[in-house]
Amino acid sequence: MRRLFLHVGLPKTGTSAIQRYLWNERTALAAQGLTYPDATDPVDRKQAALVPDLVSGSGGRLIAEWLPDRDGDVVVSHEGLSNHLVDFSPDALDRFQGATRAWEVHVVLVTRDPEPWITSYHRQCVLNPPKGLNPLSGTAAPREAIAAHPRVELLTDHARLAASLKRAFGATDVTRVAFEDPDWVAQVFAVLGQSAPVALPRVNDSVPGWMAEILRRMNGADPRGWLGWRQAAQAFLGTGQGILASAAAKPPGAAQFTLLREMEPAHSWTRAEAEAAAAFRDFATGFRAGDAAG
């Protein structure tokens, strides 16, 4: 029986790097009997349409299109398969299982210690645009509130999450790999029957905590200024964080600018972080004035 591998995340466990590698090496992988379907996300090279397909109720439509008629295995990768598990339509999951009935489904779940993971996930929710499927995107909530959210409670209860994933996708098994293990990449690719890559491409640099805190406060002030502040942050940091890099050029909003100018440092910031935040405030002032002049 042919195998369908679902690499489901978690988010913030190197998923974008794995997706980029699978896309870049798809020809070589196909020659070895492993197909990575056409990616509908032009940045991260993942099967982005599958998640809304499972939310909307279409279910197995896309997965059936991606399963080749020829012999060989298939791997699909999307961190939303875990992140949005609570959002999936039961009818869509039934259709998914119907479309994959002739396949042996194996789930690959990369987990991470909850405390550092929640910090990373919270920062990503702050950075993400306030739209889309995840109600936490564009959040102004503090880390503690995100940690207590039912979605996050499931994602950090790895045993319960693995059981839910197995049931949802009708999987034969769920392989859990710890992100903290130095050999986690090799373990993921061993499940796929492949040797580990020498190196994964570097994708989505981390955003400093002080910057995430500034943007969180901006989210609470006026979500309409989302793009402008992220464009300023991208220019200041020079980061490879995909969310920031994809933000369209637009000056920050005046209300948010006033908030930034009057913002007090967070109690948790070190002196260096407070100085960096002050430097960004001065930079954003010039960034906004420059855009207005242009």
SVG drawing of the C-alpha trace seen along z (x, -y; Angstrom):
<svg xmlns="http://www.w3.org/2000/svg" viewBox="-20 -66 46 68">
<polyline fill="none" stroke="black" stroke-width="0.4" points="0.0,0.0 1.3,-3.5 2.0,-5.9 0.9,-9.4 3.0,-11.4 1.5,-14.4 4.1,-16.7 1.9,-18.8 4.2,-21.0 3.9,-22.2 4.3,-25.8 7.6,-27.3 9.5,-24.0 11.4,-24.6 8.4,-23.8 9.2,-26.5 12.7,-25.3 11.6,-21.7 9.0,-22.9 11.6,-25.0 13.9,-22.0 11.2,-19.6 10.3,-22.0 13.9,-22.7 14.7,-18.9 11.3,-17.7 12.8,-16.4 15.5,-14.4 12.9,-13.1 10.5,-12.1 13.3,-10.0 13.4,-8.1 9.7,-7.5 8.6,-10.4 6.3,-13.1 6.0,-16.6 2.9,-18.1 2.8,-21.5 3.0,-24.2 0.3,-26.8 2.3,-29.1 4.9,-31.0 6.9,-31.9 7.1,-28.9 6.4,-26.3 3.7,-24.4 0.3,-23.1 -1.4,-26.2 -4.8,-25.5 -5.3,-22.3 -6.0,-24.0 -8.9,-26.2 -10.1,-23.2 -10.5,-21.2 -12.1,-24.2 -14.6,-24.9 -15.8,-21.4 -14.4,-20.5 -12.1,-18.0 -10.6,-15.5 -10.9,-17.5 -7.3,-18.8 -5.7,-15.8 -7.2,-13.6 -5.8,-15.8 -2.3,-15.6 -2.2,-11.8 -0.5,-10.5 -1.7,-7.6 1.8,-6.2 3.5,-4.1 5.3,-5.9 4.7,-7.8 3.6,-11.4 4.5,-13.9 2.4,-17.0 3.6,-19.6 1.7,-22.3 1.9,-23.4 -1.8,-24.5 -2.7,-20.8 -2.0,-20.9 -2.6,-24.6 -6.1,-24.5 -7.1,-21.1 -9.8,-22.5 -11.2,-24.4 -11.6,-21.5 -15.1,-20.5 -16.0,-16.9 -17.5,-16.5 -14.3,-17.6 -12.3,-15.2 -14.6,-12.4 -14.1,-13.3 -10.3,-13.4 -10.4,-9.9 -12.5,-8.8 -10.0,-10.2 -7.1,-8.5 -8.7,-5.1 -6.4,-3.4 -3.4,-5.0 -1.5,-4.3 -1.5,-7.7 1.4,-8.5 1.5,-11.7 4.9,-13.4 4.5,-15.7 7.5,-17.8 6.9,-18.9 8.7,-21.5 8.9,-22.2 5.8,-24.2 7.4,-27.3 9.8,-28.4 7.2,-27.3 4.5,-29.4 6.8,-32.4 7.6,-31.8 4.0,-31.2 2.8,-34.3 5.3,-36.4 4.1,-34.9 0.5,-35.6 1.5,-39.2 3.3,-39.4 0.6,-37.7 -2.0,-39.9 -5.3,-40.3 -7.2,-38.2 -7.4,-34.6 -8.3,-31.4 -6.6,-31.9 -8.5,-34.2 -5.2,-34.8 -3.5,-36.4 -2.8,-40.1 -3.4,-39.7 -2.9,-42.4 -3.2,-39.8 -0.2,-39.2 1.6,-35.9 -0.3,-34.6 -3.6,-35.0 -2.4,-33.1 -1.0,-30.3 -4.4,-29.8 -6.3,-29.7 -7.9,-26.3 -6.1,-26.2 -2.8,-26.6 -3.7,-24.2 -4.2,-21.4 -1.0,-22.2 1.0,-22.0 -0.7,-18.7 1.3,-16.6 -0.2,-13.2 -3.8,-14.5 -2.8,-16.3 -1.2,-13.2 -4.3,-11.2 -6.5,-13.9 -4.4,-14.0 -4.5,-10.2 -8.3,-10.2 -8.9,-13.2 -6.8,-11.9 -7.5,-8.2 -3.7,-7.7 -2.0,-4.4 0.4,-6.1 1.8,-9.4 5.5,-9.8 6.5,-12.4 9.9,-14.1 11.2,-16.5 12.5,-19.7 15.1,-19.9 16.7,-16.7 19.9,-17.5 18.9,-14.8 15.3,-16.0 15.8,-16.7 17.3,-13.3 14.4,-11.7 11.8,-13.5 13.5,-12.5 14.0,-8.9 10.2,-8.6 10.0,-9.7 12.6,-7.0 15.1,-9.7 18.6,-10.6 18.8,-13.8 19.8,-17.0 23.3,-18.3 21.7,-21.7 18.2,-23.2 17.7,-26.6 17.4,-29.4 13.9,-30.8 12.1,-33.3 14.6,-34.8 13.3,-35.3 12.0,-38.8 13.4,-40.1 11.0,-40.1 11.1,-43.9 10.0,-44.4 7.2,-41.9 6.1,-43.7 6.0,-47.0 4.0,-45.5 1.6,-43.8 0.8,-47.2 0.4,-48.6 -2.1,-45.9 -4.2,-47.1 -4.1,-50.7 -5.2,-50.5 -5.1,-47.2 -5.6,-49.2 -1.9,-50.3 -0.7,-46.8 1.3,-46.9 3.0,-50.2 4.5,-49.2 5.7,-45.9 7.3,-47.6 9.1,-49.9 10.2,-46.9 11.4,-45.0 13.5,-48.0 14.9,-48.5 15.8,-44.9 16.8,-43.9 15.3,-40.5 14.5,-37.5 11.2,-37.1 8.7,-36.3 5.7,-38.1 7.6,-41.3 9.3,-41.0 6.0,-40.5 4.4,-43.6 3.5,-46.2 5.1,-49.6 2.8,-51.9 3.5,-54.6 2.5,-53.8 -0.8,-55.3 -0.7,-58.6 -2.5,-57.2 0.0,-54.4 2.8,-56.8 1.6,-58.8 1.4,-55.7 5.0,-54.6 6.3,-58.1 4.8,-58.0 5.4,-54.3 7.1,-53.3 9.6,-50.4 8.2,-47.0 9.4,-46.1 10.9,-42.9 13.2,-44.7 16.9,-44.9 18.7,-48.2 19.9,-47.1 16.4,-46.2 15.0,-49.5 17.7,-51.3 16.9,-49.2 13.2,-50.1 14.1,-53.8 16.3,-53.6 13.4,-52.0 11.1,-54.8 13.5,-57.3 13.9,-55.3 10.1,-54.9 9.7,-58.6 12.0,-59.1 10.5,-56.2 7.1,-57.7 8.2,-61.2 10.2,-59.9 7.2,-58.0 5.0,-61.0 7.5,-63.2 7.8,-60.6"/>
</svg>
